[in-house]
Amino acid sequence: MFGRKVINVKDQMIHVKSKQNNQKLREVFLMSKARKLLAVAVVCAMVFGMMIPAFALGSDVVGTEYESAAAKLGALEIMVGDAETGNFRPNDTIKRSEFAKVAVAALGLEDAAQLAMNATQFPDVVADHWARGYINVAVAQGIMIGDAEGTFRPDDTINYAEAITVIVRSLGYEPKAQVLGGFPSGYLSIAAEKDITESINVVSNLGAKRGDVALMVDASLDVPMMVQTSWGQDPEYKEDEDKTLLSEKLDVEEIEGVVTDIPKSASNLKDDEIKIDGETYNVGDIKIADVLLGVEVKALADDDDIFFISVETDEDDMIVDSLKENKSGNEFNLKMADDTYDVADDAAIYVNFEKVDEDEIKDIQDMTSGDKKGVYGYFVLDNNEIVSANLFDFERVYAGLVTEVDGNDIEIQRGANDLDLEDYEDGIHVYDKNFNAMTTDDIAVDSALYAWEDSSDDMIYLMVVNQTASGTLEEAKDNKIKVADTKYDINSSLATYSVNADADKENFSQAEDLEDLMGADVEVVMDVNNAALHVRGDVNATSDVMFGLYDNKDSSSFTNTVRIFTQEGEKVVYSLEKDADFDFVKDYDGAGTAFAEHDLMAYELNKDGEIADGKLYRFDGTNFVNRNDENLSEDYEVGANNNATAFDDDDDYITYGSGEKVYITDATIIFNIDSDNDAEVIEWAAIEDLSDSEVTDLANEVVIEEVKGLDAVVAKFNQIDTAATDSHYGVVTDNLWLKSEGWKVKVDTFEHGVKEYILADDADVNNMSDGDMIEFTLNSDNELVYVGKDGTTATVNDVDGKYMTFDGSTWYIVNDDTVAYLLEDDGDVDKELAHDELEANDSVKYYLNAKGDKIAAIVVLTEEEPGEDPPSEITMSLNNDTDTLTVTGLTYAADDSTYTVRISGDSMTGAIYTDSETLADADDTDLDFDVSAVTTTGVYKFEVYNVNDVENAVAERTFFVN
């Protein structure tokens, strides 16, 4: 497909152009000189968000390895995203016609292609094909040709070897490639030598992906071109370091250096100018990023007008941090990095965009001493030494916690003054802590705000930090706090706190200020250094609403406590924060009537675990009412003593009253008083199958229906017979352990998730251990009563979606409720399985639910992953006489049975892939590969890859090739 004939496109094009077309070429050429200025693309993740491209960089490459190349090629108009979606589609393969466009544009012949829309020599390139001009130029240039049948195949995918060949030819290395073996090895060798393929895995005969093409073309732009230096019978060629695709073909100047000034740091610069190594350049529409000051960049320019900039400083060499109090001007001590760095003798240090003279650098330490707000910014390192820094002194204006925002007026706690943004006529610049651009809309209550003015006081720079942490306040010192196992410094000069959810804010001075918040849930607002700026909690906070049944048989036997049968099915004794609530328990109606056993209750707990003041409610048949006759909420509708008429187990609802429906959810709480007058919490599954007659026999039902925000629907029933469905099923997921209240077991239960239970009988500790599948019931104290274990052993016959059969005729439901585990070698069940991981031929034990239609719990007994065969051993042998590599033990799969071999090492300048081979059927595990591409005796590494995963070799071995 790729011949050796080279055609000079300039001679051919000049020969066929008329006067009119020459004028057209001139006009297009002038238009390209007036290139629309594009935007900065920044490689460093810290600053990329500040750049606003004038062209649409596809979101599917932002943050990926292709981002820089895609941005650069887009700026050069060589390769852009999809016109309709804007996506770059880096993982899609690229067509031969599309690659012709890329190659021609990289050669600066885009204009020529627009004028070369005449007929091609290929019958399969139709008259109106969009790439006709590009194909004509590519063929005339000698970088692409047709196939042996005389067709171009414009819509076929171009493979990696073909794409690399085109790139190498574009760089002028065709003669050298022929000397090195021609197609494909000679071209692959040159591409590897020039680092064009350094960032990709080349599989010669696989379709080239757009992202990889972008990486290769980008890498080729500054490769020295090969030029012919003599003609005649034995022409000579050499590399010309001064000629690249950028300089020679695209007429683009590449500028590398450090940004030494931006408009904010140099008053003599215009808004569209920048200095790199002291030279001034125009940047047109590019938005100059403040974070570029002092940073090493690479820029592309057209007639001294920069249209593309990328940051070349390594991300690891840019530190965003605050200065600690310094001991000398020769070093900077960074707070968050907790490290000290030497300052280079010729370091460029800026404070609030004003360059600091070398002998004044030591004075920066004064900005960090005492109660001053400190200095924050970014530091650029070279060999672990600070060579530049762009710093901001917050002492000049404001710093602190935003407490109110009213239009342009901002109030700051402990700040010097409130801030009025209308005072700044020349502009307002807003950043986040990494110097990404933000807006004033990002300033809100609880923002940590820092500000500094320019020298004229007419422009202000704001840094906004919106970062919080939350959890239990565990420790407090004068300079540190510990929240949820994490320690934070305290910003001693600016910190505030609140004990009443910000109804009042106080200035923090010492650890004792936080005494009332110890052990409470708090939220911490962070400052720019991840230190605590504000700590808020609410010592009067209560829990969510909880429900239960009054369990005191004789209220006179209790003093300021109540016992409640909780919605978790446990009997708990609670203290009452206020005696008045105990008086309410003894006399709720003013006539001396006390709470009765199993009265339905609601309550909230304070931070000390007591029933909070006024938060004890009794259901009075209409609503939950506290001692002050206040309803729990007017947002809840209550159905009082409405007899249930039917249960719908398909749609999970109860019909009651005059036909109202209440739907049952995972949050539904159902209390039942059994025939022994004991309270229990039951599941919907235990009663959903009751017949209408059984339902209507129930007495004194109470249903509370959620309307606006209650997390649970609550129902209370009397004497529901649940004996037939009392059994529970699950898998023991840990060895039992002893607690003060008895032996405890953790069980992953069918429908209810992982639960911990106390054993009703200590002797049952000998009946179960980690990995056992058990059947059990719960007594009235919610203790586990052991019934049996092991279930039924069987082999899975078939699986169809959420259905499974063991005998091929009876099918059972297996879904997300099913408890499924893999039994490990040690007998434990360390791996939980999803139901769709179960497969035919798995050996299992299982339990069915009470209805017998669902698999409640199942344990896979095979040691391997379900459905997997043990991997076969892959062996490799080399026959030097026949140049054949034989690989045995490969795996067959209908869509994944094609393999290739990569050869590297010794005299080869780059990796070579053999042609791929495909296993014929399930019985075929052996493949032979032609390795005659190795022509020199030596030691080589052979790696076997599945062509769909060239990142990971399935086998490798080193051979001596003779």
N, C-alpha and C positions, 0 to 999 in steps of 0.2 A: 504493500500500500504506500510505503514511503520510499520514493526513488531518490536518486542522487543528483538529478538535474537541478541546477540553480539558474533562475531567470532574473535578470535585472529589471525590477518593476519600473524604475524611473525611465529607462530607455523605451520600454514598451508603452508606458502611459503617454510620454511626450510624443511618440510617433503617431498615436491615434487621436490626440486631442485637436479640436478645431480652435479657431480664434475665440469663438463664443464661449467654449468650455474653458479655455484658459482664463478668460475674464471671470468666469464663475468660480474657478479655483482661487483666484486672487481675493475675491470677495469673501469666500468662506474662510480663507486663511486670515484675513483681517479680523473677522468675527472671532476666530479662535484666539487671536491675540488679545481681544477684549474679553477674556475669560471671566465669566461670572464668579466673583469671589465667594468661596465656600467657607466652611467653618472649621474651627479647631477640633481635632479628634485627639483625645488624651488617653494614653495607654494606662497611666496610673489610676487605679480604681478610686483613690481618695479624691481626685479632682475631676473625674470624668463627668459627674453630675452637673458641673458648672457650665459645661459647654452646650450650646444650642446650635446644632448643625442647620445650615440653610437647606441641605438636602436631607431626605428622610433615611437615616440609618436604621435598617430593619431591627425591630425589637428582638428578633430571633438570633441575632449575633451579639447584641449588647451583653457584656459580661462574659463572653466566650473567648476562646483562643483565636477566633476569626475576627474579632471586633476591630483591631487596629488595621489589619489588611483590608477589610471591607470598607472602612472609613477612608483609607488612603486611595484605594482604587475608585471609590465613588467620587472623591474630590478630583481625581484625574479623569473622570468620566470614562474609565476603562471598563468597569464592571459595577453595575448598580443593582438595586433590589427590584422586586416584582413591581410593575407599573400599577397594578390594581391594588395589591395588599401592602406594598412597601416592604414585605419580608424579603430577606436575602436568600432564604432557603439553602443554608449551608450543607445540609445532608442530602439534598437532591443531586442526582447526577446531571452532567451537562452535555448537551447535544453537540455534534460536530459543527453545525451551523452557528450555534451560540459561541463555541470556542473560537471559530473563525473571527467573529466580531471582537472578542476579547483580544486575540493576538494582533489583529489589524489596528485596534485602538492603541495597544501598547507600543506599536511601531509609529504612532503619530500619523497614521494614514486614514483616519476616520473621514476626512474630507474627500480623499480620493475614492473611498468606497461609495460615497454618495453619488459620485459621478461615474461609477463603473457598473451601472445597473443594466448594461447591455447583456445580451444572451451569453450564457456560460457554455462550456464544452460538455456539460454533463446533462444527459436527458432527464435525470430525476430532480434537477433544480428547475422548478417551473418558473414561468415568466414573472409571476407576481410574488415569488418567494421573498420574504422580507430581508433575507441575508444574501441575496444574489450579489450585491456589490462587494460585500465582505469576502465572499467565496472567490470572486474574480480576483480581488487584490491579493488574497492569501495564496492563491495558486500562482498568480503572476510573480509574487515575491519568492516563490519556491519553498514556502514553509509548509504547505499542505498540497496533497495531490489526491486523485481519485484512486479507485481500486482497480484490480485486474480486469473487471468487466466494464470499465469505463464510466462507472457511476460514482457519485460523491457521497451518497447516503446522508443527506443533511440532517435528518431527524434521528439518526442512530446515535447512541451514546458513545462518546469518545473515551477510550480507556486511558489508564495512567501512562502507559508506555508511549502512546500516541501523543498525548498532551505534552509530555516531557520532550518528545522529539521536536514538536513545534516550537516550544520555548527555546530549546538549545539552538535550533536553526535561526530563530529570530535574533539571537545574540551573536551569530556569525560563526558558530563552532561546528558547522557541518563538516568541514574537511577533517578536523581532529576526531570527530565522532566516527567518521568512516575508517580512519586509521585504527581506532580502538575497537572495531568490529561491526560498525554499522548498527542497524536496527535489530533489537532494542538496546543491547548491552552497551554500545559505545555512547549512546545518548544518556542512558541511565548513569553511566560512570561520570560523565561531565557534570550532570545535574547534582550528583552527590559531592563531587569535588568542589563545586561552587556553592555548596550549602543551599541549593534551590529546593532540595527535598528533605532538608534537615528536620523540619517540623512535622513530617507526615510519614505514614507507613505505606510504602509503595507496593501494590500488588499489580504487576504489569497488565494483566488481562482483565482486571476489574474496571467497571465504569468509574470515571473520575468524579468525585464529589465537588460541588461548587465551592464549598469552604476550603478544601485542599487546593483547588485551582487558584483561589484568591491568595492563599499562602505562598504558592509557588511563583505566581506572577509578581507578587509584592517582593519576594526575595530576589527576583531576577532584575528588578529595576535598576539597582546600582551595581550589578556585576559588570566588570570591565569587558567590553565587547572585543571580539576577535576581528581584525581587519587584514586585508590583503596588502602586502608590502612589495611584492614583485609579481610580474606577470610572465607569460611565456610557457615553455614546456614544463618547467618545474616551479610553479608559483609558490610563494612563501606567505605565511600568515603569522601574525603575532597578536598578543593581547595589548590593547591600548588602555592604560589606566585612566586616561582623561576622557574616555568615551563610554557612556552608558546609555541605556534606553532613555533614562531621564534627560540627560544632557544632549544626546545626539539626536534622538528621535522625537522626544516630546518637548524639547527646548525649555526644559524646566531646570532651574538652579536649586540645588540642595544645600541648605544652610544648617550647620550644626554649631551649637554654642550655648552659652548661659544667658538667660534673660537678665540683662543688667539694669533695665529701667522699663517702667510702664507709665502711662499717663498720670497715675496717682502719685508716683514717686518722683516724677520729673516734670516741672511746670512748663518746660520748653517743648514737651511732646504734645502733639495733637491727639485727640481721642482715638484716632485710627492709626496710631504709630506705636512702634515698640522698638526697643534696642536689644540686639543680640550681640554679645561681646563688644559693646560700645558702638556698633553700627546701627543706624536708624532704618527701619523698614516700614512700609505702609501695609496695613493688614485689612484694609477695606471693611467689609461687613463682619469680620470676625469679632466676636465679643472677647475683649481682652480680659482674661481671668486674673484676678488679683493674686491668686495662688501660684502664678507662673514666675513671680519675681524671685530671682536667685536659683531658678530651676534649669537644668540642662534640657534643651529641646532640639528637635530636628524639624526644620521647616522647608516647605516647597514654595518657590517663588517664580513668578512669571513677569519678566521685566521689572524686577525689584519689588513686585507686589506679592506679598505672601498670601497664599490661599489655603494653606494646610499647615498645621502645627501638631506635633505629637511630643509628649513628654518622654524623655529618654532616661531621666533619673530613675533609678530602681526604687520600687515602692518601699523596700526595706531601708533605703537611705533617706526617707522622708518621715520625720517624727513630728506628730502634732502633740504639743505638751505645754505645761506651764513651768516657769522657772522657780526653783526654790531660792532661798536667800543665798547669794553667792559669796564665796570668800575671796575670790580674785576675778579680775577681768579676763584672765587667760583661759578660764574654763566655765562652762555652764552646767549647773546641777539641775537635771530635769526631774520634775515631781513624779509623774505617773510612770515614767521609765525607770525611776529610782536608780539613776546612774549619772555619772559625771563625764562630760566630753570636753576635750581640749578644743579651743577656738583657734583656727588657723590664723597665721599672722596677717594674711591679706583677706580675711573673711569679710564678706559684704553683709553687714547687719543693719536691718531697717527696724525702726520703732514707729508705729503709726505712719508708715510709708515715708518716713524721713530717715535718710542714711546717717548712720552714726559714725563719726570719725574714729579711726583706730584707737586714738588715745582716750576716747570717751566711752569705749565699750565697757570699761570697768565700772562706769557710773550706772550701768543698767542694774547692778545689784541694789542700788538705792530704791528702785521701783518695786522690789520684792520684800523689803524689810518692814518689820513692825506690823501695823494694822492695814497697810496698803493693800489694794485689791489684787495686785500681782500682774505679771506679764505672761501672756499666752500667745502662741503662734506655732509656726512650723519651722523645723530646723532641717537643713540639707547636709548630709554627711558625705565625706569622701575619705575612704580608708579610716572610718570610725572617728573622723575629725570634722567639726562643724566648719563648713566653708561658706555657708550663708544662712540667714534666718530672717523671716518676716514676722515681726513681733508686734503686739498691741498692748498698750498700757491702759488698763481699765480704770486707773485711778483718776484720770482726767475728768470723767463725767459720772457714769452710773454703773452700779453692779448690785444684783440682789434678786429677790423673789418678786415676780409680778403678782400683785394682789388685786388689781382692777384694770380693766381696759375699757375705755369709753372713747371710741373714735380714735383721734390722735393723742388723747391723754392717757398716759400710762402711769399707774402708781406702783412704786417699788418699795417693799419692806426693807428697812435698814439702808436704803439707798440714800445718796446725798440729797437729791431732790426728785420730785416727780418730773416726768418727762413729757414734753409737748413736742410732737413731731412736726408741727407746723412751723417751728422755729428754724427749720433747716431748708433754706430756699434752694440750695444747690444740689440737694439730693439725699436720699436715704438708701443705704446699702445694708442688706440683711444676709447673714450667713448662718449655717449650723456650725457645730463644733469642729467639723472637718472642712470648713470653708466652702461648702456647697451653697449655691445661691438659694435663698428663701425669700419670702415676702413678709410684709407687716401683718398679713393675715395669720401667719404662724405664731405671732405673739399672743399668748393667752394667759389667763389666770393660771398660776403654778409654773409658768415658764421661768427658767433661770435666764436672766437677761444681763448682758454686758454691753457697754457702749463706750465709744471714744469719738472725739470730734477731730476734724482736720484743723489746721492752724488758723483758718479764718473763722471757725465756729459756725460756718454756714452749711457744712456737710457732716453727716453723722454715719457711723458704722455700728451696726448692731449684731451681736452674736446671741442666738436663741438656742437654748438647750431644753428639750422636752423629753426628759428621761426620768423614770420612777422605778422604785423597787418596793415590794410589799412582803409582809410576813409578820411573824411574832417578834416583838422586841425582847431580846434575850439578855443583852448586856448593855451597859452604858458607862462610858468613861468621859472625862472632860474633853477628850480629843477623838474618841472613837465610839461607835455603837456596833452591836451585832444584831442583825435581823435575818431570821430564817437561815441560820448557820453561816451567814456571810458578814464579814466585817467591813465597815466603811469609816473612812476618816470623817471628821466633822469640820465644816468650814467655820472655824471659830469666830471669825470677824463678821460673818453674814448670817449665820444659822438662826432659824426660828423654829418654834414648835407650837402645837395646839393639842389640848386634851379633850376638846369638845367639837371635833370635826370642823375646825376652822371658824367656828362662831367667834372665837377670839384667837389671836396669834400673839405669842410672846417671844421676845428675843432670848436666844439660848446663851447661857453663860457657863453652866457647869452641869455635871451628870445628874445632880439632884433634881434639876428641872424636869427630868423625864421619869421621875419616880412613879407617878400615877399611871404611866403608860407601860410600865414593866409587865411583861406577860400578856399584853394586849396586842391585837392585830393593828399594825400601823402601815402607813404609806410614806415612803421617803422620796422627796424630790431631790434629784441630783444636780450638782453644779457642773461646770465644765470639766473638772478634774475627777468626776465620779465620786465626789465627796458629798456628804449629806448637807443639803442647804435648808431643808425644812422637813420636820417629822410631824405627822399628824395621826391622831387616833381619836377614839371616842370612848372615854371611860364609862359612859352610860350606854354604850352600844349593847344591843341584844341580839340573840340568835334569830334565825328565821322562825316563823310560826311552826309549832309542832303540835301533834294531836295525840291523845291518849284517853284511857278510861280511868276514872277515879277508883283506886284499889284499896283505900282504907276501909276496913270493915267496921271500925269503931274509931271515929275521929277524936274521941276524948282521950285515946291512948297516945296521941301524938302531940308534940309541942312545937309549933312553928315549922312543921314539916308536913309534906304530903307524899303519899306513895301513889305512883302513877304506873299503869300498864301502858308502856309506850308503843308508838307506831312501829318500833323495831321488834316488838314482842317480848320486851324485858320489863321486869318490875323494878322501878327505880325510886328511891326516896330522895326528894328534893327539899332543900331549905328554901324558905321564903324570905326575900329581901326585906319585906315589910310585914309587921304583925297584922296590919289591917287586912292583908290578903288571907291570913289564917282565920280572922274573925269572919271573913266572907265565906270561907269553907264551912264554918260552924253555923252560919246564919246568912243564907244568901237572899232570903226574901223579906227580912225584917220581922218575921214571925217565928224565929227560932228553928227554921228548917235547915238541916245540914245537907251537904252533898251526900248522895246515896251511892252505894257501890255500883260501879260500871256506868256512872254518869259520863257522858261524852264531854271531853275537855279540850281546850286549846291553851297553849302557854308559850312564853318566850323566856329565854335564859339570859342573864347578864354575863359579863366576862368572868365572873367568879363561879359560874355554874349554878347560881341561884335563880329561882323564878323571879323575874324582874318586877319592880314596883308597878302594880296595876296591870300586869300582863298575864294574869290568871283569868281564864274565861270558862264559863259553864254553858253548855247548850241548853237553852230553855224551851226548846220545841220550835222556836222561830229563828233564833240567831244565837251566836256566842256573845255572852254579856259578862263584863267584869263587875267589880264591886261598885263602880260609879255608874252602872247602867249604860256603859258605853259599848256599842257593838264592836266586834272585832274589826269589821269593815263593812261599809255600806255597799261595797262592790260585789259581795258574794250573795247569790241567791240560795236559799235553803229550802229544801223540801222536807217538811216536818211530819214524821210518823205516817208517811205515805206508803201504803203497802205496795211492795213490788209485785208486778203482775207477770213478768216474763223475763228470762235471760236470753239474749241472742249471742250464741257462742261463735257465730260466723263473723259478725260485725262488732262483737265485743261491746255490748251496751245493755243496760238494765232499763226496762220499762216500768214506770211507777206512777202513782197518782192517777190522773185522768189521761194518761197516755204520754206523759213527758218521758224523755230519754236522757240518761246520763251515760256517757261513753267511758269505758275503762281504759286506762293507759298504764304505762310502766310505773307511773307515780301514784297510782290509786292505792289507798289504804283501806283495807277491809277488816273490821273487827267482828268477831263472832263470840257469843257466849254459848259454850257447849252445854250438853245435857247435865254435866256435873257442876254447872254454874261457874266454870273457869273461863277466863278470857283468853282468847287466842287471836293471832293475826293469821289470816288465811289468804291464799292466792286465788286469783280469778280462775285459774285452771282447775282448782278444787271444786268449784261450784258452777262453772259455766254450762255444764251439761244437765243441770237440774230441770226437770219437766215443769210445765206451767203449773200443774197441780201442786207439785212440791214447793214451788216458789210462793204460791198464794197461801200456803199453810203457814208461812213464816209470819211472826208477829213483831210489831214495834220496830219496823225498819226506819232508819234515819239516813237520808241521802243529802249530802252537801255538794252542790254543783259549782264548779269553777266558772267564774265569769271574766275576771280581768287580771288576775295575777297570782292567785293561789296556786302553789306548786302541786297540790294533790287534790284529788277527789276522794272524799271520805264516805264510807258506808258502814253502818252498824247493823248486824243481824243477830237474831236470837235462835239458838239451837239448830243451826244448820248441821246436818249430818255429813261429816267429811271423812268418815271412817274408810270408805272405799277408795278414797283418793289421798289418804294421808301419807303414802309412801313418797319418799324423795330419792333421787338417784344422783350419783356424782362420782368423782375420782379424787382420792386422797392425794394432795399435791405436796405434802411435807410430812416428815416424821412427827409423831405426837410429842407434845412437851407438857410439863407440869407447871401449873400456876397455883396461886394460893387457893383459888376457888375449885380446883380440880384439874383433871387431864383435859387438854385442849387439842382439837384437831382442825386442820384446814382442808375444806372440801370444795372443789369446783363443781357446783350443783347445776343440774338441768334447769334451765329457765331463770335461775336467780343469781348466777355468777358465783364468784369465790366468796365463801363464808367461813367464819371461825365459830366453832361450837364447843361448849363444855360437854363432856360425856356424862350421860345420866348414870351410867354404871361404870365405875373405875375399872372393873374387870375387863371391859371391852377394849382396853388399851392393848390387850394381847391379840385382838381379833383383826386389827387393821394396821397398815403402815403405808409409807409413801408408795404410790403406784397402784394401790388396790382400788377396784371398782366396787362401790358399796351401795346397798339399799338401806334407808334409815327413815325413821319418823322423828317428830319433835314433840316433847311433852309440853305441858302448860307453862313451864319455865323456860321454854325454848332450848332445852337441852337435847342433845342428840341421843336417840335410842337406836342402837345398832340392830338391824334385822338380818343382814347377810351380805355376802360379797361374791364376786367373780362373774355373775351373769351367765350368758350363754356364749360358748366358743363356736366360731364358725369361720367360713371363708367367704369373702365377698364374691358373689356371682356376677353382679353388674351394678353400675352406677349410672343414673340418668338424671342430670341436674341435681335437684334436691331430694331425689328418690333413690333408694338402695334396696336390693334384694339379695337374699342368701341362697334361695332355692330356685330362682328364675321365675317364680309365679307370684309370691306374696311380696308386695312392695311396702317399704316404710319410709316415712319422711325423715330426712336428716338435713338440718339447717343450722342457722347461727345459734339457736338455743342448745343444740347438741353439744355435749362436752366430749371433746375428742383429743386424745393424747397418743404420742408415740412412746412405746416402752423401750427404754434404753438398755444397753448391755448390762448395767448394774442393777436392773430391776426397778429403777426410778423412772418417773415420767417427767423428764425435764423439758420436753418439747411439746408445746400445744399446737394442735393442727386446726386449720380451717376445714369446714366440711367438704369443700371442693378439692381438697388434697387427697381424699380417700378414693381408692381405685379398685377395680376388679382384681381378684386374686390376693388381696391383702388378708392376712390371717388376723382375726380380731376376737375380742370379747365385747359383749354389748348387753345393755339393759333397755327394755322398752318402757315407755311411760305407762301411766295407769290405764289409759284408754287403749293401749296396745297398737297405736298407729304411728308413733314417733319413736325414733331411737333417742333415748334420753342421755345415754353415756356410752362411749365406745373407746376401746384402747386397741391400737394396732400393735400386734405382737412381733412383727418382723423388725429386725434390727436396722435394715436400710430404710431410707426415705420411702414412703409408700409409692408404689408404682415404678420404682427405680430398680434396674438390674445392677449388680456389682460391676464397676468399670473394668473393661478388659485391659490387659497389659499391651501397650503399643511397642513394637520392636522395629528396628531399622537395620537394613544391611545394604552394603554398597558393592556392586560388581564393577570393578575398574575396567574389565575387558569390554563390557557392553555399555559402559556409562549409564548404568541403571541403578536407581535407588529403590529398594523394595521396602514398603512400610506395611506391617501387619497389625491387626488388632484394632483397626479403625471402626467407628460406629456408623451404622446405616440409619438414616431417617429420610423420609420421602422428600422433605424440603431442605435438608441440611446435611447432605452427604458428599459435598464437593470439597476437595482438599488441594492445597498447593504446598510447595516447599521453598523456603528461602535459604539461599546459600550466601555465606559471607565469610570474609577472612582472607588472609595471606595476600596474594597479588591483586585481588579484586578491589577496585576503588569504591564500589558501592554494592549494596545487596542486590542479588538477582533472584527473581522468582521464576520457578518452573511453570510451564503450562499446567493448568488445573486438571485434576482427574476426578471422576465421580464413581462412587460405588454403585453397582448395578442393581442389587436387591438386598434383602435382609440377610441372605446367606453369605454375602460378599464382604470380607473384612480386609482384603489385601489390595494394594495399589502399587503400580510401578511408575516411576517418574524418570523422564529423560534428563540427565544432568550433564549432558555434553557441553553445556555452556562453560564449564570449568575446563580451561585449556592449558593451564600451567600447573605443574606438580607443586603440591603444598598441602598444608593442613587447613581444612575448611570446616565451618560449622553449618550443619543442616538442621533447619527447624521446620516442623510440620504444622500447618495452620488450617483450620476450617476457614473457607473464604468468607464466611459471614462473621468471623471474629478474628481479624488479623492482629488484634492487640495481644492475644494470649496464645502462645504455642501449645499444642497438645502433646508434643514430644520434641526432643532435640538430641543431637549427638554429633560429636566431632569425628571426622574421618580424614585419613591421609589419602589424597587423590594422586594417582600415578598416571 
